[in-house]
Amino acid sequence: LNKVFPCGEIEDTHAEPHRGDFIVRNAGLTMMVESKNYKRNVQKGEIDKFYKDIDDQRNSEYNCALLISLSSGISHREDFSFEIRNGIPIMFIHNAASNFDSVRLAFKLFEIVNSQDQVDFGNREILDTFRNTAKTLRRSMIKQKAALDKSYSIQLDSINKQSELLEVLFATAKVSF
């Protein structure tokens, strides 16, 4: 970050809860940067934490935010994907360690967006929220259906075993079932 923003102020906030890993103050913008260095893709839970940090009242100074994965992808997000969250433009960047120019480009995009007073991202934010919530809801429904299918199978097996036991009892008593 120091190389990408040589004139900027970089504050390390990784030890402060809900603040992101770094705050970059440059060219009139205050950007939160959340950085992950995983061998596997950054999981959805980390994205949810990123969203909570953006939504946190203590972070009202942020004009924009980045979630960067240094050496992997980010689950459920395309590289360089753009969203609006709580009125704040955010981006997701994959494999940033091998290409920090993408961080520079994201910041340039944030500068352009911030300079446009008349741009209304309200519908975009609603659409992004709807899309992300729908994906989460769909996964939850699939998981619930699988649990119901498993429960149905277990209950059906139990009923069949009980039926067999009844047949044994009736056969022992030489009474038809």
KABELVEN-V654081 format. One line per field, one symbol per residue. burial: b if it has 9 or more other ideal C-beta (glycine too) atoms within 8 Angstrom, else e. A space follows every 10 residues. Layout:
# KABELVEN-V654081
burial: ???
This chain:
# KABELVEN-V654081
burial: beebbeebeb eebeeeeebb ebbbbbeebb bbbbbbebee bbeeebbeeb bbbbeeeebe ebbbbbbbbb bbbbbebebb eebbbeebbb bbbbbbeeeb ebbbbbbebb bebbeeeeee beebbeebbe ebeebbeeee eeeeeeeeee eeeeeeeeee eeeeebbeeb eeeeeee
